[in-house]
Amino acid sequence: MKVDPDVFAKMLPAEQVFEELLPYLETLDSQTGGIVQLLQDKGITPNAEFAKYAQLGDAAGNARERGMRVRKE
């Protein structure tokens, strides 16, 4: 979704960054979903095994996020 340039100019910088990144994040989410479906359809990884690795990825992402917050403060 494209934002009106006048509206975009009035946004906070963080909102502008998010607005610019959103299409890329949506694409990445779709691609990741496709990869997960491929792995499951081919029987490469069962749901339970994949869930374990997804949780590990979430934990790593949370650690990176906490690190970024500490650096900002």
C-alpha positions as CSV (number, residue, x, y, z in Angstrom):
1,M,0.0,0.0,0.0
2,K,1.4,3.3,-1.0
3,V,1.0,6.2,1.4
4,D,0.2,9.7,0.2
5,P,3.4,11.8,0.1
6,D,1.9,14.5,2.3
7,V,0.8,12.0,4.9
8,F,4.2,10.3,4.7
9,A,6.0,13.6,5.4
10,K,4.0,14.1,8.6
11,M,4.8,10.7,10.0
12,L,7.3,10.1,12.7
13,P,10.7,8.8,11.4
14,A,10.0,5.3,12.9
15,E,6.6,5.2,11.2
16,Q,8.3,6.1,7.9
17,V,10.9,3.4,8.2
18,F,8.1,0.8,9.1
19,E,6.1,2.0,6.1
20,E,9.1,1.5,3.8
21,L,9.9,-1.9,5.3
22,L,6.5,-3.4,5.4
23,P,6.3,-4.6,1.8
24,Y,9.6,-6.4,2.2
25,L,8.5,-8.0,5.4
26,E,5.3,-9.2,3.9
27,T,7.2,-10.7,1.0
28,L,9.7,-12.4,3.3
29,D,6.8,-13.8,5.4
30,S,5.2,-15.2,2.2
31,Q,8.4,-16.8,1.0
32,T,9.1,-18.3,4.4
33,G,5.6,-19.8,4.5
34,G,6.3,-21.3,1.1
35,I,9.6,-22.8,2.2
36,V,7.9,-24.3,5.3
37,Q,5.1,-25.8,3.2
38,L,7.7,-27.3,0.7
39,L,9.6,-28.9,3.6
40,Q,6.4,-30.3,5.0
41,D,5.1,-31.5,1.7
42,K,8.3,-33.3,0.8
43,G,8.4,-34.9,4.3
44,I,11.8,-33.3,5.0
45,T,10.6,-32.0,8.3
46,P,7.6,-33.0,10.4
47,N,5.6,-30.2,12.1
48,A,6.9,-31.1,15.6
49,E,10.5,-30.9,14.4
50,F,10.0,-27.6,12.6
51,A,8.2,-26.1,15.6
52,K,11.4,-26.7,17.7
53,Y,13.5,-24.8,15.2
54,A,10.9,-22.0,14.8
55,Q,11.0,-21.6,18.6
56,L,14.8,-21.4,18.5
57,G,14.6,-18.8,15.8
58,D,12.1,-16.8,17.9
59,A,14.4,-16.9,20.9
60,A,17.4,-15.7,18.8
61,G,15.3,-12.9,17.4
62,N,14.2,-11.8,20.8
63,A,17.8,-11.8,22.0
64,R,18.8,-9.6,19.0
65,E,15.9,-7.3,19.7
66,R,16.9,-6.9,23.4
67,G,20.4,-6.2,22.4
68,M,19.3,-3.4,20.0
69,R,17.1,-1.9,22.7
70,V,20.1,-1.8,25.2
71,R,22.3,-0.1,22.6
72,K,19.6,2.5,21.9
73,E,19.4,3.4,25.6
